[in-house]
């Protein structure tokens, strides 16, 4: 992963000193709240329902064990002893005091972490597939391109105050899209053209929130070296034509739709013609310099441990379940990709205690070259585990609560913190997630159902990505009461789609029954080997609506 140089370290220290001064002036009453607002937002600090919330950047989801241990200490010393993994591969603290935030940022800077641009109307954390660099089917490792975008976009003066927040995701797998690129402001799919040249298919204008949209493709092939100049052209067009009079209509997706994708692409191409040969254009040397930070770890020469694993699976059914659902193929013989599920029933999805952060750091050191990845699904990945150590690892993580073998199942719920924390939320998310998990606590039944994405958001800002859940749950306010609206048929993968609203909303206590009825219809209507989404797309929404509202 990327390692700071002296310039980066100096930059981080100076940024902390700057924000310390700004915070001191705000606490002394020398800065009005509207003056302090953009300053604190671009340092990741929100004002939530009960306390400030600090969002810490985790570029493309990667952390070292030393960083995990520092986060653990910070949550103990400055918070309530736990943190939260977000759908953008970041980490949030829910209870810091404003006066302590500069000290927290200083502690983070010591381990090459920060909270820069994790909020505000700027380019946020660039995300990618959590299996990047270790999956067999990717064209190239996308992480260097994420790092290039991060360095280019951080405090770029032209894009510090965009009409609205801006999110970019990169994907390199041809088979799947774990980065949800088609619901981002810009989504980049790494491709090769007919001549075998590397480049990007460029999606622009996706997003969720009040007006969910799947992004259109505005360029089928962008040459590799033109990445930054083309992104700059897109941002310039957005800066010039994006609405600033209404924040609900300020996202780039609204502009793309208003102009039409073709007209928007024309404006981008015209702008790009002026800057494509500027000094911002990438060179092979520049790309290779960043790629050099993403070298392979010191893999041992191994054979696949097929016979050993077969014996261990036969002797332990729970290990067999975990191996089947939480362990993925690795590009190197004898290694495996392991996902630690943060979705044990009774624990808010994505929440992790200070002790667990330290345990994950130890696991990383002992089993995965000292590195972990945070996922879009709010889980954690050990990307380089020896196959002959999988059983030992499983035994270690089971008492820690990380071995629930429900990855991609109905109870592997994406969930925002909701009304328990967020001042924007209309309803609580966490109790609904727990109630659904308790209703569907039979793993054998979950395996029979197959993969189902269930996503929950506490408000229309859609931090829980409910629009693209196969089953989506949205908290709504009805005359001061908390209710929940259901949508069906969403997807965030290569076949991206926005879910369709089922009908009128439901009370919180009804939600487990409602989901059960939806699942019952699926079980009755599906054909052999047909997924929930495939069944829904074949039979439509009416059978589900008839059952739920009968």
C-alpha positions in Angstrom: 0.0 0.0 0.0 1.0 3.6 -0.3 3.6 4.9 2.2 3.9 8.6 3.0 7.0 10.4 1.9 8.5 13.5 3.7 6.2 15.8 1.7 3.1 13.9 2.8 4.1 13.8 6.4 4.8 17.6 6.5 1.5 18.2 4.7 -0.4 16.2 7.3 1.3 17.9 10.2 0.6 21.4 8.8 -3.0 20.5 8.1 -3.5 19.4 11.7 -1.9 22.7 13.0 -4.2 24.7 10.7 -7.3 22.9 11.9 -6.2 23.2 15.6 -6.1 27.0 15.1 -9.5 27.0 13.4 -11.1 24.9 16.1 -9.6 27.1 18.9 -11.0 30.2 17.3 -14.4 28.5 16.9 -14.5 27.5 20.5 -13.5 31.0 21.5 -16.4 32.5 19.5 -14.1 34.1 17.0 -15.5 32.1 14.1 -19.2 32.0 13.5 -20.8 28.5 12.9 -21.3 29.3 9.2 -17.7 30.2 8.9 -16.5 27.1 10.8 -18.8 24.8 8.9 -16.9 24.3 5.6 -13.6 24.2 7.6 -14.7 21.4 9.9 -16.5 19.5 7.1 -13.3 19.2 5.0 -11.6 17.8 8.1 -14.3 15.2 8.4 -16.2 16.6 11.3 -20.0 16.6 11.5 -22.4 17.7 14.1 -24.7 14.7 14.8 -27.7 14.1 16.9 -25.9 13.5 20.2 -22.3 14.5 19.6 -19.8 15.4 16.8 -18.9 12.6 14.4 -15.5 12.3 12.9 -15.1 10.4 9.6 -11.5 9.1 9.1 -10.3 8.5 5.6 -9.2 5.0 4.7 -8.0 5.4 1.0 -9.4 2.5 -1.1 -10.1 0.7 2.2 -6.5 -0.3 3.1 -5.0 -0.2 6.6 -1.9 -1.5 8.3 -1.9 -3.2 11.7 -0.2 -0.1 13.3 -3.0 2.1 12.1 -5.7 -0.3 13.5 -3.9 -0.2 16.9 -3.8 3.6 16.8 -7.6 3.7 16.0 -8.2 1.4 18.9 -6.3 3.7 21.3 -8.1 6.7 19.9 -11.5 5.1 20.4 -10.6 4.3 24.1 -9.1 7.7 24.9 -11.4 10.0 23.0 -14.6 8.1 22.3 -16.7 5.4 23.9 -14.6 2.4 22.9 -15.9 1.6 19.5 -15.8 2.8 15.9 -17.9 2.2 12.8 -16.9 1.0 9.3 -18.8 2.8 6.5 -20.0 1.9 3.0 -17.2 4.1 1.6 -14.5 2.0 3.3 -13.9 4.7 5.9 -14.0 4.7 9.7 -16.3 6.9 11.9 -16.1 7.9 15.5 -19.5 8.8 16.9 -18.7 10.5 20.2 -15.5 12.7 20.1 -15.6 16.1 21.7 -14.9 19.1 19.5 -12.0 20.2 21.6 -10.3 16.8 21.2 -10.5 16.6 17.4 -7.2 18.3 16.7 -5.5 15.9 19.1 -7.2 13.0 17.4 -6.0 14.2 14.0 -2.5 14.7 15.3 -2.5 11.1 16.5 -3.7 9.9 13.2 -1.0 11.8 11.3 1.6 9.9 13.3 0.5 6.7 11.6 -0.2 8.2 8.1 -3.9 8.7 8.5 -6.2 11.8 8.2 -9.7 13.0 7.8 -9.2 15.3 4.8 -12.1 15.6 2.4 -14.2 13.0 4.1 -17.0 15.5 4.0 -17.9 18.8 2.3 -18.5 19.6 -1.4 -15.3 18.1 -2.6 -13.9 14.9 -4.1 -14.3 12.3 -1.3 -12.4 9.0 -0.7 -11.9 7.1 -3.9 -13.0 3.5 -3.4 -12.5 0.1 -5.1 -12.9 -3.6 -4.8 -11.7 -5.0 -1.5 -10.1 -7.9 -3.4 -8.0 -5.6 -5.6 -4.5 -7.0 -6.3 -5.3 -10.6 -5.1 -8.2 -11.7 -7.3 -7.4 -13.7 -10.4 -9.9 -12.2 -12.8 -8.9 -8.5 -12.6 -7.1 -6.9 -15.6 -4.7 -5.0 -13.4 -4.6 -3.8 -9.8 -6.8 -0.8 -9.6 -5.4 0.6 -6.3 -2.6 2.6 -7.9 -5.1 4.5 -10.0 -7.1 5.2 -6.8 -4.0 6.6 -5.2 -3.3 8.7 -8.3 -6.8 10.1 -8.1 -6.4 10.7 -4.4 -3.2 12.6 -4.8 -4.6 14.7 -7.7 -7.9 15.5 -6.0 -6.7 16.3 -2.5 -7.1 20.0 -1.9 -7.2 20.6 -5.7 -8.1 24.4 -5.7 -10.5 24.1 -8.6 -12.6 21.4 -6.9 -12.5 22.3 -3.2 -16.0 23.8 -3.3 -18.0 21.9 -5.9 -21.8 22.3 -6.2 -22.1 19.1 -4.1 -20.1 16.2 -2.7 -18.4 14.1 -5.3 -17.5 10.3 -5.2 -15.4 8.2 -7.6 -15.0 4.4 -7.6 -12.8 2.2 -9.7 -13.3 -1.5 -10.6 -11.0 -3.9 -12.5 -12.9 -7.3 -12.2 -14.6 -8.4 -15.4 -16.9 -10.8 -13.5 -18.3 -8.7 -10.7 -18.4 -5.1 -9.4 -17.9 -5.0 -5.6 -17.2 -1.3 -5.8 -20.7 -0.3 -7.0 -19.2 2.0 -9.7 -22.5 2.7 -11.5 -24.0 4.5 -8.5 -21.1 6.9 -8.2 -20.7 10.4 -9.6 -17.8 8.9 -11.7 -17.4 5.2 -12.0 -14.3 3.8 -13.8 -14.2 0.3 -15.2 -10.7 -0.8 -16.2 -10.8 -2.3 -19.7 -8.7 -3.2 -22.7 -9.6 -2.1 -26.2 -9.3 -4.3 -29.3 -5.6 -3.4 -29.7 -5.0 -4.7 -26.1 -4.3 -1.2 -24.7 -5.3 -0.5 -21.1 -7.9 2.2 -20.4 -11.2 3.0 -18.7 -14.9 2.8 -19.5 -16.2 6.0 -18.0 -19.6 6.2 -16.2 -20.8 9.6 -15.1 -23.9 10.7 -13.3 -24.8 7.8 -10.9 -25.8 8.2 -7.3 -28.4 7.5 -4.7 -30.2 9.9 -2.4 -33.4 11.6 -3.3 -33.0 11.0 -7.0 -31.3 7.6 -7.4 -29.8 6.9 -10.8 -27.6 4.4 -12.5 -24.8 6.2 -14.4 -24.7 6.2 -18.2 -21.4 5.5 -20.0 -20.1 8.7 -21.5 -16.9 7.3 -22.9 -16.4 3.6 -23.9 -12.6 3.8 -23.9 -10.4 6.4 -22.2 -6.6 5.7 -22.7 -4.8 5.1 -19.4 -2.5 8.2 -19.6 -5.5 10.5 -20.1 -7.2 9.6 -16.8 -6.6 12.8 -14.9 -7.1 15.2 -17.7 -10.4 13.6 -18.6 -11.5 13.6 -15.0 -10.6 17.2 -14.8 -12.7 18.0 -17.8 -15.7 16.3 -16.2 -15.2 18.2 -13.0 -14.8 21.5 -14.9 -18.1 21.0 -16.8 -19.8 20.1 -13.5 -18.3 23.2 -11.8 -19.5 25.4 -14.6 -23.0 24.1 -15.2 -24.0 22.3 -11.9 -26.7 23.9 -9.9 -25.8 25.8 -6.7 -29.2 27.3 -5.9 -30.7 24.0 -4.7 -28.6 21.4 -2.9 -31.2 18.7 -3.7 -30.5 19.3 -7.4 -26.8 20.0 -7.2 -25.4 16.5 -7.8 -23.8 15.8 -11.2 -26.4 13.1 -11.9 -29.0 15.9 -12.1 -26.9 17.8 -14.6 -26.2 14.7 -16.8 -29.9 13.9 -16.9 -30.9 17.5 -17.6 -28.4 17.9 -20.5 -28.8 14.2 -21.6 -25.7 12.0 -21.4 -24.8 12.7 -25.0 -24.9 16.4 -24.6 -22.9 16.2 -21.3 -20.3 14.0 -23.0 -20.0 16.6 -25.8 -19.2 19.3 -23.3 -16.7 17.1 -21.6 -15.0 16.3 -24.9 -14.9 20.0 -25.8 -13.3 20.9 -22.5 -10.9 18.0 -22.6 -9.6 19.1 -26.0 -8.2 22.2 -24.3 -6.4 20.4 -21.5 -5.7 16.8 -22.7 -2.0 17.6 -23.4 -1.5 19.7 -20.3 1.1 18.9 -17.6 -1.7 17.0 -15.7 -1.5 14.2 -18.3 -0.1 11.1 -16.8 3.1 9.5 -18.0 4.2 5.9 -17.8 6.9 6.9 -15.3 4.3 8.5 -13.0 2.1 5.5 -13.1 5.0 3.1 -12.5 6.2 5.2 -9.5 2.8 4.8 -7.8 2.5 1.1 -8.8 5.8 0.5 -7.1 4.1 1.1 -3.7 1.7 -1.8 -4.4 4.2 -4.6 -4.8 3.3 -8.1 -3.8 4.1 -9.3 -0.3 6.7 -12.0 0.3 4.5 -14.9 -0.7 5.8 -18.4 0.0 6.0 -21.0 -2.8 3.0 -23.2 -1.9 0.7 -25.8 -3.3 -3.0 -25.6 -2.8 -3.9 -27.3 0.5 -6.8 -29.2 -1.1 -6.4 -32.5 0.8 -5.9 -30.9 4.2 -8.9 -28.6 3.8 -11.1 -31.5 2.6 -10.2 -33.4 5.8 -10.8 -30.4 8.0 -14.1 -29.7 6.3 -15.3 -33.2 6.7 -14.5 -33.2 10.4 -16.1 -29.8 11.2 -19.3 -28.7 9.6 -19.1 -25.1 10.9 -15.7 -24.7 9.4 -17.0 -26.1 6.2 -19.8 -23.5 6.1 -17.3 -20.7 6.9 -14.9 -21.9 4.2 -17.7 -22.1 1.7 -19.1 -18.6 2.3 -16.4 -16.4 3.8 -13.3 -17.5 1.9 -12.6 -16.7 -1.7 -10.0 -17.8 -4.3 -6.7 -16.1 -4.4 -4.5 -15.6 -7.5 -1.5 -17.2 -5.7 -1.5 -21.0 -5.2 -1.8 -22.0 -1.6 -3.4 -18.7 -0.5 -6.9 -17.5 0.2 -8.9 -14.3 0.7 -10.8 -14.2 4.0 -13.6 -11.9 4.9 -14.2 -11.2 8.6 -17.9 -10.6 8.9 -18.9 -7.7 11.2 -22.6 -8.8 11.2 -23.0 -11.0 14.3 -26.6 -10.7 15.4 -27.1 -8.1 18.1 -24.1 -6.0 17.0 -24.8 -3.0 14.7 -23.5 -3.8 11.2 -20.0 -2.4 10.8 -19.4 -1.6 14.5 -16.1 -2.7 16.0 -14.8 -2.2 19.6 -11.3 -1.0 20.5 -10.4 -4.5 21.6 -11.6 -6.0 18.3 -9.6 -3.4 16.4 -6.5 -4.7 18.3 -7.5 -8.3 17.6 -7.9 -7.5 13.9 -4.4 -5.9 13.9 -3.0 -9.1 15.5 -4.7 -11.3 12.9 -3.3 -9.1 10.1 0.2 -9.5 11.5 -0.1 -13.2 12.1 -2.0 -14.2 8.9 -2.0 -11.5 6.3 1.3 -9.6 6.0 0.1 -6.9 8.4 -2.6 -5.4 6.2 -6.4 -5.4 6.1 -9.1 -4.0 3.8 -12.4 -2.4 4.8 -15.2 -3.3 2.5 -18.1 -1.5 0.9 -20.3 -4.0 2.7 -18.9 -2.9 6.1 -16.8 -6.1 6.7 -13.0 -6.5 6.9 -10.8 -8.6 4.6 -7.5 -10.4 5.3 -6.4 -10.7 1.7 -3.4 -13.0 1.9 -4.0 -16.0 4.2 -2.2 -19.3 3.7 -4.7 -22.1 3.0 -2.9 -24.4 5.5 -3.6 -21.8 8.2 -7.3 -21.3 7.5 -8.5 -23.7 10.2 -6.3 -22.1 12.8 -7.5 -18.7 11.7 -11.2 -19.8 11.9 -10.6 -21.1 15.4 -9.1 -17.8 16.4 -11.8 -15.5 15.0 -14.8 -17.5 16.2 -14.7 -16.2 19.8 -14.0 -12.7 18.5 -17.4 -12.6 16.7 -15.9 -12.4 13.1 -16.7 -15.9 11.9 -20.4 -15.7 11.2 -20.7 -17.6 7.9 -23.3 -15.3 6.4 -21.3 -13.3 3.9 -23.6 -12.1 1.1 -26.6 -13.8 2.8 -29.8 -12.0 3.9 -28.4 -11.1 7.3 -25.1 -9.6 5.9 -27.0 -6.3 6.0 -25.6 -3.0 4.9 -26.9 -0.5 7.4 -26.3 3.2 8.2 -26.2 4.3 11.9 -29.6 5.8 11.4 -31.6 7.8 14.0 -29.6 6.4 16.9 -26.8 8.8 15.9 -27.5 10.8 12.7 -29.3 14.2 12.9 -30.5 13.8 9.4 -32.2 10.4 9.9 -36.0 10.0 9.9 -35.9 6.7 11.6 -33.6 4.2 13.4 -31.8 1.6 11.2 -30.0 -0.6 13.7 -33.0 -2.1 15.6 -34.6 -3.0 12.2 -31.4 -4.8 11.1 -31.2 -6.7 14.4 -34.9 -7.7 14.2 -34.4 -9.1 10.7 -31.2 -10.9 11.7 -33.0 -12.5 14.6 -35.9 -13.7 12.5 -33.5 -15.3 9.9 -31.0 -16.8 12.3 -30.9 -20.3 10.7 -27.8 -20.5 8.5 -29.1 -23.6 6.6 -32.2 -21.7 5.6 -30.1 -18.7 4.5 -27.9 -20.9 2.4 -31.0 -22.4 0.8 -32.2 -18.8 -0.1 -28.8 -17.9 -1.6 -27.2 -14.5 -1.9 -29.6 -11.6 -1.1 -28.5 -8.0 -0.6 -30.6 -6.3 2.1 -29.7 -2.7 2.6 -31.1 -0.2 5.2 -31.0 3.6 5.3 -32.4 5.9 7.9 -33.2 8.6 5.5 -33.2 9.6 1.8 -29.5 10.4 1.9 -29.1 6.7 1.4 -25.9 6.1 3.3 -27.1 2.4 3.6 -27.5 2.2 -0.2 -31.1 1.0 0.1 -31.9 1.9 -3.5 -29.6 -0.8 -4.8 -30.4 -3.6 -2.3 -32.3 -6.6 -3.7 -34.5 -5.7 -0.7 -34.1 -2.1 0.3 -35.4 -0.5 3.5 -35.8 3.3 3.9 -36.8 5.0 7.2 -39.5 7.6 6.7 -41.2 10.1 8.9 -45.0 10.1 9.1 -46.4 12.8 11.3 -43.5 12.3 13.8 -43.7 8.5 13.7 -41.0 6.2 12.4 -42.0 4.0 9.4 -40.2 2.0 6.8 -40.6 1.9 3.1 -39.6 -1.3 1.1 -38.1 -1.4 -2.4 -37.3 -4.5 -4.4 -35.1 -5.3 -7.3 -32.1 -3.1 -6.8 -28.5 -4.1 -7.6 -25.1 -2.4 -7.3 -23.2 -4.9 -9.5 -22.5 -5.0 -13.3 -26.3 -5.4 -13.8 -27.0 -2.3 -11.7 -30.6 -1.2 -11.1 -32.6 0.9 -8.8 -35.2 -0.9 -6.7 -38.9 -0.2 -7.2 -41.0 0.9 -4.2 -43.3 -1.9 -3.0 -46.1 0.4 -1.6 -47.1 2.2 1.6 -44.6 2.0 4.5 -44.7 -0.2 7.6 -44.3 0.2 11.3 -41.0 -0.9 12.8 -42.5 -3.9 14.6 -43.9 -5.2 11.3 -40.6 -5.3 9.5 -39.5 -8.9 10.2 -43.0 -10.2 9.1 -42.9 -8.1 5.9 -39.4 -9.4 5.0 -40.6 -12.9 5.7 -43.6 -12.6 3.4 -41.3 -11.3 0.6 -39.0 -14.2 1.1 -41.9 -16.6 1.1 -43.0 -15.3 -2.3 -39.4 -15.8 -3.6 -39.3 -19.4 -2.4 -42.6 -20.2 -4.0 -41.9 -18.5 -7.3 -38.2 -19.3 -7.9 -37.0 -21.9 -10.3 -34.0 -24.2 -9.5 -30.8 -22.2 -9.0 -32.6 -18.9 -9.6 -31.5 -16.0 -7.3 -33.8 -13.6 -5.6 -33.0 -10.9 -8.1 -33.5 -13.2 -11.1 -36.9 -14.3 -9.7 -38.0 -10.7 -9.1 -37.0 -9.6 -12.6 -38.9 -12.6 -14.1 -42.2 -12.3 -12.1 -42.2 -8.6 -11.3 -43.3 -6.8 -8.2 -47.0 -7.7 -8.2 -46.8 -11.1 -6.5 -44.7 -9.6 -3.7 -47.1 -6.7 -3.3 -50.2 -8.9 -3.2 -48.7 -11.1 -0.4 -47.4 -8.2 1.7 -50.6 -6.1 1.6 -53.1 -9.0 1.6 
